[in-house]
Structures are given as structure tokens and as C-alpha cells.
């Protein structure tokens, strides 16, 4: 499951949430600090490692 990053527009809290793609498409995320649904999706860097050398 992917980890999504968000920032609350009401209180400014940044948080990450592990959820399925289906859950993410339903837009049910809430701020864990203030409970607001006014949140924005953040773009974050990812690090991918493989066992093969390229």
C-alpha cells in the first residue's frame, strides 16, 4: 500500500497516511490534529532500492 502525504489547510499540520489506492480515491482523509477535511495532497520524494545492480 502506498503512503500518501498531506497538509491540513486549517491548522497546517503535515501528516502521512498508509492507504490503498481505492481508499485514497474516496477522499476520506481527515487531519489527525484538528479533524478538518480541508487538506491538500503533498508531493514527496521516494527512494526505491532493488537487489540488482544496474
ZADO-1210 file (C-alpha; in nm, 4 decimals, padded with zeros to 6 digits):
<atoms>
<atom x="00.0000" y="00.0000" z="00.0000" code="UNK" pos="1"/>
<atom x="00.1294" y="00.3482" z="-00.0801" code="UNK" pos="2"/>
<atom x="00.1994" y="00.6144" z="00.1790" code="UNK" pos="3"/>
<atom x="00.0375" y="00.9493" z="00.0989" code="UNK" pos="4"/>
<atom x="00.1454" y="01.2842" z="00.2455" code="UNK" pos="5"/>
<atom x="-00.0974" y="01.5633" z="00.3294" code="UNK" pos="6"/>
<atom x="-00.1045" y="01.9077" z="00.4859" code="UNK" pos="7"/>
<atom x="-00.4070" y="02.0479" z="00.6675" code="UNK" pos="8"/>
<atom x="-00.5219" y="02.3864" z="00.5355" code="UNK" pos="9"/>
<atom x="-00.6904" y="02.4680" z="00.8677" code="UNK" pos="10"/>
<atom x="-00.4075" y="02.4092" z="01.1181" code="UNK" pos="11"/>
<atom x="-00.1005" y="02.3488" z="00.8982" code="UNK" pos="12"/>
<atom x="-00.0221" y="02.0001" z="01.0322" code="UNK" pos="13"/>
<atom x="00.1663" y="01.7740" z="00.7923" code="UNK" pos="14"/>
<atom x="00.0957" y="01.4032" z="00.8139" code="UNK" pos="15"/>
<atom x="00.1366" y="01.0786" z="00.6235" code="UNK" pos="16"/>
<atom x="-00.1215" y="00.8076" z="00.5837" code="UNK" pos="17"/>
<atom x="-00.0915" y="00.4490" z="00.4617" code="UNK" pos="18"/>
<atom x="-00.3924" y="00.3598" z="00.2485" code="UNK" pos="19"/>
<atom x="-00.4973" y="00.1593" z="-00.0545" code="UNK" pos="20"/>
<atom x="-00.5482" y="00.3333" z="-00.3885" code="UNK" pos="21"/>
<atom x="-00.9236" y="00.2720" z="-00.3516" code="UNK" pos="22"/>
<atom x="-00.9265" y="00.4421" z="-00.0086" code="UNK" pos="23"/>
<atom x="-00.7266" y="00.7334" z="-00.1484" code="UNK" pos="24"/>
<atom x="-00.9722" y="00.7784" z="-00.4374" code="UNK" pos="25"/>
<atom x="-01.2614" y="00.8101" z="-00.1893" code="UNK" pos="26"/>
<atom x="-01.1047" y="01.1260" z="-00.0337" code="UNK" pos="27"/>
<atom x="-01.1962" y="01.0360" z="00.3245" code="UNK" pos="28"/>
<atom x="-00.8768" y="01.1749" z="00.4786" code="UNK" pos="29"/>
<atom x="-00.9043" y="01.3937" z="00.7896" code="UNK" pos="30"/>
<atom x="-00.6421" y="01.5884" z="00.9802" code="UNK" pos="31"/>
<atom x="-00.5345" y="01.3879" z="01.2867" code="UNK" pos="32"/>
<atom x="-00.4817" y="01.7106" z="01.4858" code="UNK" pos="33"/>
<atom x="-00.7990" y="01.9134" z="01.4232" code="UNK" pos="34"/>
<atom x="-01.0240" y="01.6725" z="01.2282" code="UNK" pos="35"/>
<atom x="-01.0615" y="01.9052" z="00.9295" code="UNK" pos="36"/>
<atom x="-01.1309" y="01.7652" z="00.5837" code="UNK" pos="37"/>
<atom x="-00.9650" y="02.0743" z="00.4279" code="UNK" pos="38"/>
<atom x="-00.6368" y="01.9041" z="00.3395" code="UNK" pos="39"/>
<atom x="-00.4092" y="01.9071" z="00.0397" code="UNK" pos="40"/>
<atom x="-00.2067" y="01.6257" z="-00.1100" code="UNK" pos="41"/>
<atom x="00.1710" y="01.6811" z="-00.0971" code="UNK" pos="42"/>
<atom x="00.4247" y="01.5586" z="-00.3495" code="UNK" pos="43"/>
<atom x="00.7116" y="01.3822" z="-00.1716" code="UNK" pos="44"/>
<atom x="01.0322" y="01.2143" z="-00.2836" code="UNK" pos="45"/>
<atom x="01.0535" y="00.8377" z="-00.2805" code="UNK" pos="46"/>
<atom x="01.3520" y="00.6089" z="-00.2536" code="UNK" pos="47"/>
<atom x="01.3425" y="00.2816" z="-00.4439" code="UNK" pos="48"/>
<atom x="01.6058" y="00.0139" z="-00.3963" code="UNK" pos="49"/>
<atom x="01.6449" y="-00.3053" z="-00.5924" code="UNK" pos="50"/>
<atom x="01.8616" y="-00.6066" z="-00.5320" code="UNK" pos="51"/>
<atom x="02.0078" y="-00.5942" z="-00.8841" code="UNK" pos="52"/>
<atom x="02.2962" y="-00.3688" z="-00.9781" code="UNK" pos="53"/>
<atom x="02.2361" y="-00.1578" z="-01.2870" code="UNK" pos="54"/>
</atoms>
